[in-house]
Amino acid sequence: MSEPVAEPIHQTFMWVVAHPDDLEFSSGGTVSKLAKEGKRVILIQVTSGDRGTQDRSNTPEFLAATREAEEQEAAKRLGIAEIVFLREPDGSVVPDLSLREKITRMIRTHRPDVIVTHDPFRPYALHPDHRAVGLAAHDAVYPTARDHLYYPNHLASGLEPHKTAEIWYFGSDSPDIHIDITDTFDDKINALRAHQTQVGEAKELPERLRGFSSDIAKDQPFELAEAFKVIKMRT
């Protein structure tokens, strides 16, 4: 049985995700739980999801603006303190030095205790943006954000290096922490309903996600869960 709660010393959590709704689907219950506990949650939204539609009347510009507005509403419903939109192109994210610098800048700006992102090492993960964002975030945490000789222009602008305590990967095949979202599951669904371009009326969504969350909570002392693989930064 894995540890069901986050360490109390962790106060600031930063999600780094590829698309609007990635946070809500993977971690909405956890985010609501943390916010209600008084933790600070920051969302770094790498793309604005400007290609994520099957509606041929949408343009990338219209879809990006719409999905950013949906994400802002969803974040408000979950108690997220701040969102930063990096506006990388949807479907074309590359884990290169440019993206690593942008994420490093966000780490040094917001100084999170925990960074939560896509598991880039999950076998057969389909979406290239998920893999790219997870890998870029992973590489930004260590050693880049920690050591002052990386991006000295950050120091010149007043951004000090920062050592993050932990990385949490969602979507992992080998999670080792399960968060009880029994009391915040409805908050997760409420936040997802803000993403109307993606879930529509969401009539079947609560039942489907309840079943999924129940499966994750199997062998745990609670009904519903979200799960993460935790990497502790010891160096």
C-alpha positions in Angstrom: 0.0 0.0 0.0 1.4 3.4 -1.0 1.5 6.5 1.1 -1.9 8.3 0.7 -0.9 11.9 1.6 1.7 14.4 0.5 4.4 15.4 3.0 3.2 18.4 5.0 6.5 20.2 4.4 5.6 20.6 0.7 3.7 23.9 0.2 4.1 24.8 -3.5 3.2 22.4 -6.3 3.7 23.2 -9.9 2.0 21.2 -12.7 3.7 21.3 -16.1 1.3 19.9 -18.7 1.0 19.7 -22.5 -2.7 20.6 -23.1 -5.6 22.3 -21.4 -7.5 19.5 -19.6 -4.4 17.4 -19.0 -4.2 18.6 -15.4 -7.9 18.0 -14.8 -8.1 14.5 -16.2 -4.9 13.3 -14.5 -4.9 15.2 -11.3 -8.0 17.4 -10.8 -9.0 15.8 -7.5 -5.5 16.0 -6.1 -5.2 19.7 -7.1 -8.5 20.5 -5.4 -7.4 18.6 -2.3 -4.1 20.4 -2.1 -5.7 23.8 -2.6 -8.3 23.1 0.1 -5.4 22.2 2.4 -3.9 25.7 1.8 -1.2 24.5 -0.6 -0.2 26.8 -3.5 -0.7 25.3 -7.0 0.8 26.8 -10.1 -0.1 25.6 -13.6 2.4 25.9 -16.5 0.3 25.3 -19.6 2.8 24.4 -22.4 0.4 24.5 -25.4 -3.0 26.0 -25.7 -4.4 23.0 -27.5 -4.9 24.8 -30.8 -5.1 21.5 -32.8 -7.3 19.5 -30.4 -10.6 19.3 -32.2 -12.6 17.4 -34.8 -14.8 20.4 -35.5 -13.8 21.6 -39.0 -15.3 25.1 -38.3 -12.6 25.8 -35.7 -9.4 27.7 -36.6 -6.2 27.2 -34.5 -6.4 30.8 -33.3 -10.1 30.5 -32.2 -9.5 27.1 -30.6 -6.4 28.4 -28.6 -8.3 31.4 -27.3 -11.3 29.3 -26.4 -9.3 26.6 -24.6 -7.3 29.1 -22.7 -10.5 30.6 -21.4 -11.8 27.1 -20.5 -8.6 26.4 -18.6 -8.8 29.6 -16.7 -12.4 28.7 -15.6 -11.4 25.2 -14.7 -8.4 26.4 -12.7 -10.7 28.8 -10.8 -13.0 26.0 -9.9 -10.0 23.9 -8.5 -8.4 26.8 -6.6 -5.2 27.1 -8.7 -3.3 30.2 -7.7 -1.8 31.1 -11.1 -1.6 29.9 -14.7 1.2 30.6 -17.2 0.6 29.9 -20.9 3.8 29.2 -22.8 1.9 28.9 -26.1 4.1 26.3 -27.7 2.5 24.8 -30.9 0.1 22.0 -30.2 1.3 18.7 -31.7 4.8 20.1 -32.4 6.4 20.3 -28.9 10.0 19.3 -28.9 12.0 18.7 -25.6 14.8 21.0 -26.8 16.9 23.5 -25.0 14.5 26.3 -25.7 11.6 24.6 -23.9 13.9 23.5 -21.1 14.9 27.1 -20.6 11.3 28.2 -20.4 10.4 25.6 -17.9 13.6 26.3 -15.9 12.6 30.0 -15.8 9.2 28.9 -14.4 10.9 26.7 -11.7 13.2 29.5 -10.6 10.3 32.0 -10.7 7.7 30.0 -8.7 10.2 27.8 -6.7 8.0 24.7 -6.3 8.6 22.0 -3.7 7.0 19.5 -6.1 6.7 19.5 -9.9 4.0 17.3 -11.4 4.1 16.3 -15.0 3.5 13.6 -17.6 5.6 10.4 -17.2 8.0 10.6 -20.2 9.3 7.1 -19.5 6.0 5.3 -19.8 6.2 2.7 -22.5 4.0 3.3 -25.5 2.7 6.7 -24.5 1.0 7.9 -27.6 0.9 11.7 -27.6 4.2 13.2 -28.6 3.5 16.4 -26.7 3.0 14.4 -23.5 6.4 12.7 -23.9 8.1 16.0 -24.8 6.7 18.0 -22.0 7.4 15.3 -19.4 11.0 15.0 -20.6 11.6 18.7 -20.8 10.3 19.2 -17.3 12.4 16.3 -16.0 15.5 17.7 -17.5 14.8 21.2 -16.3 14.5 20.0 -12.7 17.9 18.4 -12.5 20.5 19.7 -12.9 19.4 22.8 -14.9 17.2 24.8 -12.5 19.5 23.8 -9.5 22.9 25.0 -10.8 23.7 28.6 -11.3 25.9 28.2 -14.4 22.9 27.2 -16.5 21.2 30.2 -18.1 23.3 32.9 -16.3 21.0 35.5 -17.8 18.5 34.3 -15.2 20.8 35.4 -12.5 21.3 38.7 -14.1 17.6 39.3 -14.0 17.3 38.3 -10.4 16.2 34.7 -10.7 18.1 32.4 -8.3 18.7 28.7 -8.8 16.2 26.4 -7.2 16.3 22.8 -6.0 12.9 21.1 -6.3 12.4 18.4 -3.7 10.3 15.9 -5.8 9.0 15.2 -9.2 5.6 13.5 -9.5 4.7 11.7 -12.7 1.1 11.1 -13.6 0.0 8.4 -16.0 2.8 6.1 -14.7 2.6 2.4 -15.0 4.4 2.1 -11.6 2.9 4.7 -9.2 4.0 4.7 -5.6 1.7 7.4 -4.1 -2.1 7.3 -4.2 -4.0 10.5 -3.3 -7.5 10.1 -1.8 -9.8 12.1 -4.0 -13.1 10.7 -2.6 -14.1 14.1 -1.2 -12.9 16.1 -4.2 -14.0 13.9 -7.1 -17.0 16.1 -7.8 -14.6 19.1 -8.0 -12.6 17.2 -10.6 -15.8 16.7 -12.7 -16.9 20.3 -12.2 -13.5 21.5 -13.5 -13.6 19.1 -16.5 -17.1 20.5 -17.4 -15.4 23.8 -18.1 -13.6 22.2 -21.0 -16.6 22.1 -23.2 -14.7 21.9 -26.5 -13.3 18.6 -25.2 -16.0 16.9 -23.1 -19.2 18.5 -24.5 -22.1 17.8 -22.2 -20.1 15.2 -20.4 -23.1 13.0 -19.6 -21.1 9.8 -19.2 -18.0 11.4 -17.8 -18.7 11.1 -14.1 -19.5 7.4 -14.3 -16.5 6.7 -16.5 -14.0 8.6 -14.3 -15.5 7.2 -11.1 -14.9 3.7 -12.3 -11.3 4.6 -13.4 -10.6 6.3 -10.0 -12.0 3.4 -8.2 -9.7 1.0 -10.0 -6.7 3.2 -9.1 -7.8 3.1 -5.4 -7.9 -0.7 -5.4 -6.1 -2.0 -2.2 -6.1 1.6 -0.7 -8.1 2.5 2.4 -10.3 4.9 0.5 -12.8 4.8 -2.4 -11.3 7.0 -5.2 -7.7 7.9 -6.0 -5.3 9.5 -8.4 -1.8 8.0 -8.5 1.7 9.3 -9.2 5.3 8.0 -9.5 7.5 10.0 -7.1 11.1 10.8 -7.7 12.9 12.3 -4.7 15.8 14.7 -5.6 18.5 13.6 -3.2 21.5 15.2 -4.8 
